[in-house]
């Protein structure tokens, strides 16, 4: 894959995570901020575990838990500790790359990331 394609895919993954974070914050607030009593350290650990669960299982429960933790972190002015999930983030990026290269062999996560990003880029024009 060329550098331009790598940049495209990486930007698509970052876009998907940012979009999910915004939607998750709204949803999380509407459900009452269940994680507000966690310490910053416990919140980061919760996010790491839920992000890994989501990426490794592709299931909605891990994604919801990860998004809730991200929303709570955002309200505290914290960033998700992506450096602690480098392997999983790289796997997510690789899924998106595969779907960009082989549209007929799209997996659920990678394909939706690319589709959402392309739609957003088209709506900018």
GROMACS elastic network, one bead per residue, 0.5 to 0.9 nm:
[ bonds ]
;  ai    aj funct       b0    kb
    1     4     6  0.81724   500
    1     5     6  0.60900   500
    1     6     6  0.65621   500
    1    97     6  0.81822   500
    1   101     6  0.79837   500
    2     5     6  0.52065   500
    2     6     6  0.62042   500
    2     7     6  0.86794   500
    3     7     6  0.61083   500
    3     8     6  0.84851   500
    4     7     6  0.51461   500
    4     8     6  0.61500   500
    4     9     6  0.86886   500
    5     9     6  0.61202   500
    5    10     6  0.84891   500
    5    97     6  0.80461   500
    5   100     6  0.83393   500
    6     9     6  0.52004   500
    6    10     6  0.60785   500
    6    11     6  0.84672   500
    6    97     6  0.73878   500
    7    10     6  0.51003   500
    7    11     6  0.59635   500
    7    12     6  0.84091   500
    8    11     6  0.51640   500
    8    12     6  0.60775   500
    8    13     6  0.87188   500
    8    97     6  0.89861   500
    9    13     6  0.62319   500
    9    14     6  0.86341   500
    9    93     6  0.68462   500
    9    94     6  0.86175   500
    9    96     6  0.63003   500
    9    97     6  0.59155   500
    9   100     6  0.75439   500
    9   113     6  0.87294   500
    9   114     6  0.72874   500
   10    13     6  0.51619   500
   10    14     6  0.62536   500
   10    15     6  0.85320   500
   10    93     6  0.64408   500
   10    96     6  0.83975   500
   10    97     6  0.85069   500
   11    14     6  0.50578   500
   11    15     6  0.59482   500
   11    16     6  0.84992   500
   11   117     6  0.82372   500
   12    15     6  0.50096   500
   12    16     6  0.61005   500
   12    17     6  0.86140   500
   12    93     6  0.87707   500
   12    96     6  0.80618   500
   12   113     6  0.62368   500
   12   114     6  0.59972   500
   12   115     6  0.88748   500
   12   116     6  0.79707   500
   12   117     6  0.52592   500
   12   118     6  0.80338   500
   13    16     6  0.51242   500
   13    17     6  0.62392   500
   13    18     6  0.86626   500
   13    89     6  0.89441   500
   13    92     6  0.76837   500
   13    93     6  0.64053   500
   13    96     6  0.73599   500
   13   110     6  0.85310   500
   13   113     6  0.62475   500
   13   114     6  0.77780   500
   13   117     6  0.81930   500
   14    17     6  0.51467   500
   14    18     6  0.61635   500
   14    19     6  0.85668   500
   15    18     6  0.51352   500
   15    19     6  0.60404   500
   15    20     6  0.84334   500
   15   113     6  0.82227   500
   15   116     6  0.85586   500
   15   117     6  0.66543   500
   16    19     6  0.51575   500
   16    20     6  0.60082   500
   16    21     6  0.84553   500
   16   112     6  0.87714   500
   16   113     6  0.58241   500
   16   114     6  0.85012   500
   16   116     6  0.72020   500
   16   117     6  0.70074   500
   17    20     6  0.51030   500
   17    21     6  0.60516   500
   17    22     6  0.87809   500
   17   113     6  0.89071   500
   18    22     6  0.63920   500
   18    23     6  0.88192   500
   19    22     6  0.53063   500
   19    23     6  0.64184   500
   19    24     6  0.84760   500
   20    23     6  0.52288   500
   20    24     6  0.58091   500
   20    25     6  0.84569   500
   20    67     6  0.71020   500
   21    24     6  0.50008   500
   21    25     6  0.60539   500
   21    26     6  0.87856   500
   21    67     6  0.61588   500
   21    68     6  0.85013   500
   21    70     6  0.65001   500
   21    71     6  0.63152   500
   21    74     6  0.84924   500
   22    25     6  0.52906   500
   22    26     6  0.66979   500
   22    27     6  0.89033   500
   22    71     6  0.77371   500
   23    26     6  0.53984   500
   23    27     6  0.63683   500
   23    28     6  0.85754   500
   23    67     6  0.86660   500
   23    71     6  0.89475   500
   24    27     6  0.50025   500
   24    28     6  0.57557   500
   24    29     6  0.83736   500
   24    64     6  0.78631   500
   24    67     6  0.54083   500
   24    68     6  0.62843   500
   24    70     6  0.78981   500
   24    71     6  0.61713   500
   25    28     6  0.50204   500
   25    29     6  0.60454   500
   25    30     6  0.85294   500
   25    67     6  0.75579   500
   25    68     6  0.70053   500
   25    70     6  0.77455   500
   25    72     6  0.75062   500
   25    74     6  0.80482   500
   25    75     6  0.84077   500
   26    29     6  0.52958   500
   26    30     6  0.62848   500
   26    31     6  0.88328   500
   26    71     6  0.82024   500
   27    30     6  0.51417   500
   27    31     6  0.64093   500
   27    68     6  0.82319   500
   27    71     6  0.89327   500
   28    31     6  0.52129   500
   28    32     6  0.65898   500
   28    33     6  0.58737   500
   28    34     6  0.80294   500
   28    67     6  0.80936   500
   28    68     6  0.56933   500
   28    69     6  0.88659   500
   28    71     6  0.66994   500
   28    72     6  0.79851   500
   29    32     6  0.53076   500
   29    33     6  0.55206   500
   29    34     6  0.88815   500
   29    68     6  0.89729   500
   29    71     6  0.82859   500
   29    72     6  0.88206   500
   30    33     6  0.78012   500
   31    34     6  0.75034   500
   32    35     6  0.88333   500
   32    36     6  0.89123   500
   33    36     6  0.55828   500
   33    37     6  0.88068   500
   33    68     6  0.80763   500
   33    71     6  0.87749   500
   33    72     6  0.71693   500
   34    37     6  0.75728   500
   34    38     6  0.89607   500
   34    68     6  0.84199   500
   34    72     6  0.88737   500
   35    38     6  0.56509   500
   35    43     6  0.73687   500
   35    68     6  0.77411   500
   35    69     6  0.70548   500
   35    72     6  0.67379   500
   36    39     6  0.82227   500
   36    43     6  0.87714   500
   36    72     6  0.67693   500
   38    41     6  0.78821   500
   38    42     6  0.57400   500
   38    43     6  0.56734   500
   39    42     6  0.51328   500
   39    43     6  0.60111   500
   39    44     6  0.85855   500
   40    43     6  0.50184   500
   40    44     6  0.62001   500
   40    45     6  0.86596   500
   40    73     6  0.80178   500
   40    76     6  0.86994   500
   40    78     6  0.85712   500
   41    44     6  0.52207   500
   41    45     6  0.63112   500
   41    46     6  0.86519   500
   42    45     6  0.50261   500
   42    46     6  0.60673   500
   42    47     6  0.85807   500
   43    46     6  0.50155   500
   43    47     6  0.61904   500
   43    48     6  0.86484   500
   43    69     6  0.64762   500
   43    70     6  0.88561   500
   43    72     6  0.80821   500
   43    73     6  0.75102   500
   44    47     6  0.50526   500
   44    48     6  0.61470   500
   44    49     6  0.86445   500
   44    69     6  0.76394   500
   44    70     6  0.87998   500
   44    73     6  0.80700   500
   44    80     6  0.71055   500
   44    81     6  0.69864   500
   45    48     6  0.50925   500
   45    49     6  0.61808   500
   45    50     6  0.85394   500
   46    49     6  0.52938   500
   46    50     6  0.61010   500
   46    51     6  0.84821   500
   46    65     6  0.81315   500
   46    66     6  0.77425   500
   46    69     6  0.68861   500
   47    50     6  0.51703   500
   47    51     6  0.58828   500
   47    52     6  0.84401   500
   47    65     6  0.73274   500
   47    66     6  0.52165   500
   47    67     6  0.80914   500
   47    68     6  0.82744   500
   47    69     6  0.52993   500
   47    70     6  0.68960   500
   47    80     6  0.73926   500
   47    81     6  0.83437   500
   48    51     6  0.52355   500
   48    52     6  0.61678   500
   48    53     6  0.85545   500
   48    66     6  0.77115   500
   48    80     6  0.82860   500
   48    81     6  0.75569   500
   48    82     6  0.83318   500
   48    84     6  0.69733   500
   48    85     6  0.66450   500
   49    52     6  0.52766   500
   49    53     6  0.61446   500
   49    54     6  0.86730   500
   49    62     6  0.84591   500
   49    66     6  0.80754   500
   50    54     6  0.60862   500
   50    55     6  0.86411   500
   50    61     6  0.83625   500
   50    63     6  0.69175   500
   50    64     6  0.82720   500
   50    65     6  0.56619   500
   50    67     6  0.86907   500
   50    69     6  0.84228   500
   51    54     6  0.51051   500
   51    55     6  0.62188   500
   51    56     6  0.85010   500
   51    62     6  0.63447   500
   51    63     6  0.66577   500
   51    65     6  0.78128   500
   51    66     6  0.51941   500
   51    67     6  0.84691   500
   51    85     6  0.77489   500
   51    88     6  0.79857   500
   51    89     6  0.89988   500
   52    55     6  0.52407   500
   52    56     6  0.59391   500
   52    57     6  0.83506   500
   52    62     6  0.77687   500
   52    66     6  0.87572   500
   52    85     6  0.71137   500
   52    88     6  0.63169   500
   52    89     6  0.88758   500
   53    56     6  0.52466   500
   53    57     6  0.58792   500
   53    58     6  0.77632   500
   53    59     6  0.79362   500
   53    61     6  0.84314   500
   53    62     6  0.52247   500
   53    63     6  0.78851   500
   53    66     6  0.87392   500
   54    57     6  0.53938   500
   54    58     6  0.51430   500
   54    59     6  0.56473   500
   54    60     6  0.70201   500
   54    61     6  0.71403   500
   54    63     6  0.50453   500
   54    64     6  0.84623   500
   54    65     6  0.85407   500
   54    66     6  0.75855   500
   55    58     6  0.53047   500
   55    59     6  0.78866   500
   55    62     6  0.78635   500
   55    63     6  0.80906   500
   55    88     6  0.63469   500
   55    89     6  0.81516   500
   55    91     6  0.78018   500
   55    92     6  0.68841   500
   55   109     6  0.85942   500
   56    59     6  0.83046   500
   56    88     6  0.77425   500
   57    60     6  0.87257   500
   57    62     6  0.78571   500
   58    61     6  0.88834   500
   58    62     6  0.77921   500
   58    63     6  0.79791   500
   58   108     6  0.78635   500
   58   109     6  0.70337   500
   59    62     6  0.60042   500
   59    63     6  0.67771   500
   60    63     6  0.50592   500
   60    64     6  0.60779   500
   60    65     6  0.86309   500
   61    64     6  0.51874   500
   61    65     6  0.62496   500
   61    66     6  0.85328   500
   62    65     6  0.51806   500
   62    66     6  0.60138   500
   62    67     6  0.84988   500
   63    66     6  0.50148   500
   63    67     6  0.60045   500
   63    68     6  0.85107   500
   64    67     6  0.50855   500
   64    68     6  0.60970   500
   64    69     6  0.86282   500
   65    68     6  0.51210   500
   65    69     6  0.62714   500
   65    70     6  0.86224   500
   66    69     6  0.52200   500
   66    70     6  0.61699   500
   66    71     6  0.86207   500
   67    71     6  0.60619   500
   67    72     6  0.86264   500
   68    71     6  0.50791   500
   68    72     6  0.62951   500
   68    73     6  0.86030   500
   69    72     6  0.51401   500
   69    73     6  0.61240   500
   69    74     6  0.85952   500
   69    80     6  0.84767   500
   70    74     6  0.60797   500
   70    75     6  0.86513   500
   70    78     6  0.84602   500
   70    79     6  0.76195   500
   70    80     6  0.62736   500
   71    74     6  0.50838   500
   71    75     6  0.63409   500
   71    76     6  0.87688   500
   72    75     6  0.51626   500
   72    76     6  0.64508   500
   72    77     6  0.87911   500
   72    78     6  0.84105   500
   73    76     6  0.50639   500
   73    77     6  0.61927   500
   73    79     6  0.63140   500
   73    80     6  0.70317   500
   74    78     6  0.53866   500
   74    79     6  0.65586   500
   74    80     6  0.83952   500
   75    78     6  0.74475   500
   76    79     6  0.88869   500
   78    81     6  0.87795   500
   79    82     6  0.82841   500
   80    83     6  0.86584   500
   80    84     6  0.89838   500
   81    84     6  0.56608   500
   81    85     6  0.73667   500
   82    85     6  0.52520   500
   82    86     6  0.61632   500
   82    89     6  0.74032   500
   83    86     6  0.52607   500
   83    87     6  0.88916   500
   83    89     6  0.88746   500
   84    87     6  0.83280   500
   85    88     6  0.52943   500
   85    89     6  0.59730   500
   85    90     6  0.84409   500
   86    89     6  0.50274   500
   86    90     6  0.59417   500
   86    91     6  0.84748   500
   87    90     6  0.51333   500
   87    91     6  0.62057   500
   87    92     6  0.87178   500
   88    92     6  0.61897   500
   88    93     6  0.85828   500
   89    92     6  0.50203   500
   89    93     6  0.61801   500
   89    94     6  0.85437   500
   90    94     6  0.60413   500
   90    95     6  0.86128   500
   91    95     6  0.62060   500
   91    96     6  0.86687   500
   92    95     6  0.51685   500
   92    96     6  0.64019   500
   92    97     6  0.87156   500
   92   109     6  0.76278   500
   92   110     6  0.68741   500
   93    96     6  0.51023   500
   93    97     6  0.61708   500
   93    98     6  0.87087   500
   93   110     6  0.75593   500
   94    98     6  0.61686   500
   94    99     6  0.85973   500
   94   110     6  0.79120   500
   95    98     6  0.51883   500
   95    99     6  0.63050   500
   95   100     6  0.86615   500
   95   106     6  0.82127   500
   95   107     6  0.70475   500
   95   108     6  0.89432   500
   95   109     6  0.71307   500
   95   111     6  0.78626   500
   96    99     6  0.51263   500
   96   100     6  0.61690   500
   96   101     6  0.86915   500
   96   106     6  0.83335   500
   96   107     6  0.82985   500
   96   109     6  0.73536   500
   96   111     6  0.62618   500
   96   112     6  0.83841   500
   96   113     6  0.65703   500
   96   114     6  0.63890   500
   97   100     6  0.50222   500
   97   101     6  0.62108   500
   97   102     6  0.85096   500
   97   110     6  0.73403   500
   97   114     6  0.85808   500
   98   101     6  0.51199   500
   98   102     6  0.58270   500
   98   103     6  0.79519   500
   98   105     6  0.77524   500
   98   106     6  0.71446   500
   98   107     6  0.83739   500
   98   110     6  0.74315   500
   98   111     6  0.85939   500
   99   102     6  0.51166   500
   99   103     6  0.52243   500
   99   104     6  0.77900   500
   99   105     6  0.64348   500
   99   107     6  0.67508   500
   99   110     6  0.57621   500
   99   111     6  0.53691   500
   99   112     6  0.89742   500
   99   114     6  0.73711   500
  100   103     6  0.60233   500
  100   106     6  0.80079   500
  100   110     6  0.81596   500
  100   111     6  0.75522   500
  100   114     6  0.67568   500
  101   105     6  0.88263   500
  102   105     6  0.54173   500
  102   106     6  0.66802   500
  103   106     6  0.54215   500
  103   111     6  0.77686   500
  105   111     6  0.88163   500
  106   109     6  0.83379   500
  106   110     6  0.66719   500
  106   111     6  0.51198   500
  106   112     6  0.85889   500
  107   110     6  0.55893   500
  107   111     6  0.56456   500
  107   112     6  0.82247   500
  108   111     6  0.55503   500
  108   112     6  0.62024   500
  108   113     6  0.87210   500
  109   112     6  0.54666   500
  109   113     6  0.63338   500
  109   114     6  0.89169   500
  110   113     6  0.52504   500
  110   114     6  0.64412   500
  110   115     6  0.87053   500
  111   114     6  0.53173   500
  111   115     6  0.60884   500
  111   116     6  0.85707   500
  112   115     6  0.50293   500
  112   116     6  0.59970   500
  112   117     6  0.84764   500
  113   116     6  0.53735   500
  113   117     6  0.62244   500
  113   118     6  0.86676   500
  114   117     6  0.52030   500
  114   118     6  0.61053   500
  114   119     6  0.86043   500
  115   118     6  0.52845   500
  115   119     6  0.62192   500
  115   120     6  0.86521   500
  116   119     6  0.52138   500
  116   120     6  0.61936   500
  116   121     6  0.86717   500
  117   120     6  0.50856   500
  117   121     6  0.61303   500
  117   122     6  0.85705   500
  118   121     6  0.51293   500
  118   122     6  0.61454   500
  118   123     6  0.86416   500
  119   122     6  0.51316   500
  119   123     6  0.62095   500
  119   124     6  0.88256   500
  120   123     6  0.51271   500
  120   124     6  0.64742   500
  121   124     6  0.52680   500
  121   125     6  0.71316   500
  122   125     6  0.55847   500
